[in-house]
Amino acid sequence: MGSLYYGNSQTPIGIEDRALAHLKVAIMTKLRRGESFTLGWTHAKDQPRGRSTIWLHPTIPLRFVFDEPETPELSRQWIEDLMRSANSTGGIQLVPEHLDTDPIAIGEQQPVQVGADVQRVETDG
């Protein structure tokens, strides 16, 4: 289980490593563009019932911590789905992974089609 640290909070947001790796690519792509957006999730079963949303802005510190030392193969489709949700009024919602046969190799830069925009995605984990 990976962790996302938001702002100066010492309380981590627990997110499975593979999902966090995909989320990192989507978040960093948006923040590099200077775009702000929300990230929402439903609380895990071991937490109080409910859901949370945070506002992501380029000036708010973020730290991604992964339990696994190796970066997983990234799914182009899953990243595209996360980017689409980031561009919606509801912000990024962690969506389930869709299996595809076109993974992105680690360290490789690939164009990712998001609507009419094409951006470079760095996949260094």
C-alpha positions as CSV (number, residue, x, y, z in Angstrom):
1,M,0.0,0.0,0.0
2,G,1.5,3.3,-1.1
3,S,0.9,6.7,0.5
4,L,0.1,10.2,-0.8
5,Y,1.1,13.0,1.6
6,Y,-0.9,16.2,0.9
7,G,0.4,19.6,2.0
8,N,2.0,19.7,5.4
9,S,-0.2,16.9,6.7
10,Q,1.6,14.0,8.4
11,T,-1.4,11.8,7.8
12,P,-1.0,9.7,4.6
13,I,-3.7,8.9,2.1
14,G,-3.4,5.1,1.5
15,I,-3.5,4.1,-2.1
16,E,-2.4,0.8,-3.6
17,D,1.0,1.1,-5.3
18,R,-0.2,0.3,-8.8
19,A,-3.0,2.8,-8.6
20,L,-0.7,5.4,-7.0
21,A,1.8,5.1,-9.9
22,H,-1.0,5.8,-12.4
23,L,-2.4,8.6,-10.3
24,K,1.1,10.2,-10.0
25,V,1.4,10.4,-13.8
26,A,-2.0,12.0,-14.2
27,I,-1.5,14.5,-11.3
28,M,2.0,15.5,-12.3
29,T,0.9,16.1,-15.9
30,K,-1.9,18.4,-14.7
31,L,0.3,20.2,-12.2
32,R,3.1,20.8,-14.8
33,R,0.6,22.6,-16.9
34,G,-0.3,24.8,-13.9
35,E,-3.8,23.3,-13.7
36,S,-5.7,22.9,-10.4
37,F,-8.3,20.2,-9.8
38,T,-9.8,18.0,-7.2
39,L,-9.0,14.4,-6.2
40,G,-11.7,12.4,-4.6
41,W,-11.9,8.9,-3.1
42,T,-14.1,6.7,-1.0
43,H,-12.6,5.8,2.4
44,A,-11.1,2.4,2.8
45,K,-12.9,-0.2,4.9
46,D,-10.6,0.3,7.9
47,Q,-11.4,4.0,8.0
48,P,-14.6,5.8,9.1
49,R,-17.3,5.5,6.5
50,G,-17.4,8.3,3.9
51,R,-15.4,9.9,1.2
52,S,-12.9,12.7,0.9
53,T,-11.9,15.3,-1.7
54,I,-8.8,17.5,-1.8
55,W,-7.9,20.5,-3.9
56,L,-4.7,20.0,-5.9
57,H,-2.7,23.1,-6.9
58,P,0.9,23.5,-8.1
59,T,1.8,25.4,-4.9
60,I,0.6,22.6,-2.5
61,P,3.4,20.1,-1.7
62,L,2.7,16.4,-2.6
63,R,4.8,13.4,-1.8
64,F,4.2,10.0,-3.3
65,V,5.6,7.0,-1.2
66,F,5.6,3.5,-2.7
67,D,6.0,0.3,-0.8
68,E,7.3,-1.6,-3.8
69,P,10.8,-0.5,-5.0
70,E,10.0,-1.4,-8.7
71,T,7.7,0.8,-10.8
72,P,4.9,-1.3,-12.3
73,E,4.1,-1.3,-16.0
74,L,1.7,1.5,-16.6
75,S,-1.6,1.2,-18.5
76,R,-2.0,3.9,-21.2
77,Q,-5.9,3.4,-20.9
78,W,-5.9,3.8,-17.2
79,I,-3.9,7.0,-17.4
80,E,-6.2,8.3,-20.1
81,D,-9.2,7.5,-17.9
82,L,-7.7,9.4,-15.0
83,M,-6.9,12.4,-17.2
84,R,-10.4,12.5,-18.5
85,S,-11.8,12.5,-15.0
86,A,-9.3,15.2,-14.0
87,N,-10.8,17.4,-16.8
88,S,-14.3,16.9,-15.6
89,T,-16.2,19.0,-13.1
90,G,-15.9,16.2,-10.5
91,G,-12.1,16.1,-10.7
92,I,-10.0,12.9,-10.6
93,Q,-11.9,10.0,-9.3
94,L,-9.9,6.8,-8.9
95,V,-11.4,4.7,-11.6
96,P,-10.9,0.9,-12.0
97,E,-8.1,-0.2,-14.2
98,H,-8.9,-1.3,-17.7
99,L,-6.6,-4.0,-19.0
100,D,-4.9,-3.2,-22.3
101,T,-2.2,-4.7,-24.4
102,D,-0.2,-1.5,-24.8
103,P,1.6,-0.9,-21.6
104,I,4.0,2.0,-21.2
105,A,7.6,0.9,-20.6
106,I,9.3,2.4,-17.5
107,G,11.5,5.4,-18.3
108,E,10.0,5.7,-21.8
109,Q,8.1,8.8,-22.9
110,Q,4.9,8.2,-24.8
111,P,2.3,10.6,-26.2
112,V,-1.0,10.2,-24.4
113,Q,-4.2,11.4,-26.2
114,V,-6.5,13.3,-23.9
115,G,-9.3,14.9,-25.8
116,A,-7.7,17.0,-28.4
117,D,-4.5,17.5,-26.4
118,V,-1.4,15.4,-26.7
119,Q,1.2,15.6,-23.9
120,R,4.4,13.8,-23.1
121,V,4.1,11.5,-20.2
122,E,7.3,10.6,-18.2
123,T,7.0,7.2,-16.6
124,D,9.8,7.2,-14.1
125,G,7.6,5.8,-11.3
